């Protein structure tokens, strides 16, 4: 699948988003790299420690309906249950995984600390009032997870990540993913790019014209594949779940990120799959 096809596909997967985001990251910095370089094993120059990423922002109105509408569907049941048990980011990995790949987390940089805050819990209760009969057992549930949780993550190299979780408010499908740097900004969904000094007005453009130059060589050769990760990545991407709860519970206090690599993030480079 080409980037142009991905842009036109309303049901593009998170793998395609990773492809598009990596492509946009390369185009944004306009880094000159040797022919053998890949997105994974080539660090982009950090001209200024200013990069913000917005992670997952929910799945839209249908997910809200599924949360309360199903009595036997396993996914709806366990995901609704945690809203009665925890207040924080309940699902950080979906949005944070691609972000960690973009920033070289655990491979030259690491998440340093997190600050998190939640809005009041209103959405599920309001939907229950409007759509659930009074004799339904769901009326005994007490929802405590804030409708929108916002967690700010600082990396050791000075970058910032804005990670959001919102599955309790009705809205169209929106990933809210953003990569912002010194030379431009990439947004998804739909994928669009703006570069400083580009021809024309200050408007977003598609990624079509940058695909040939900045598409990851591995995806050019192999097509759509899952991103590389290891146990350190899995632990790091999952950590905002308990850390956000801790921060929210302490009045949005900064919470240190565990260094699962025990300092080896300074020496670790690109993963082998990126050099294949």
Secondary structure as GFF3:
##gff-version 3
##sequence-region A 1 276
A	DSSP	alpha_helix	3	8	.	.	.	ID=ss1
A	DSSP	alpha_helix	14	29	.	.	.	ID=ss2
A	DSSP	beta_strand	52	54	.	.	.	ID=ss3
A	DSSP	alpha_helix	61	69	.	.	.	ID=ss4
A	DSSP	alpha_helix	74	82	.	.	.	ID=ss5
A	DSSP	alpha_helix	93	103	.	.	.	ID=ss6
A	DSSP	beta_strand	111	118	.	.	.	ID=ss7
A	DSSP	alpha_helix	123	131	.	.	.	ID=ss8
A	DSSP	three_ten_helix	137	140	.	.	.	ID=ss9
A	DSSP	beta_strand	149	155	.	.	.	ID=ss10
A	DSSP	beta_strand	160	165	.	.	.	ID=ss11
A	DSSP	beta_strand	177	180	.	.	.	ID=ss12
A	DSSP	beta_strand	184	188	.	.	.	ID=ss13
A	DSSP	beta_strand	192	195	.	.	.	ID=ss14
A	DSSP	three_ten_helix	208	210	.	.	.	ID=ss15
A	DSSP	alpha_helix	211	214	.	.	.	ID=ss16
A	DSSP	alpha_helix	217	222	.	.	.	ID=ss17
A	DSSP	alpha_helix	231	249	.	.	.	ID=ss18
A	DSSP	beta_strand	255	256	.	.	.	ID=ss19
A	DSSP	three_ten_helix	264	266	.	.	.	ID=ss20
A	DSSP	three_ten_helix	272	275	.	.	.	ID=ss21
###
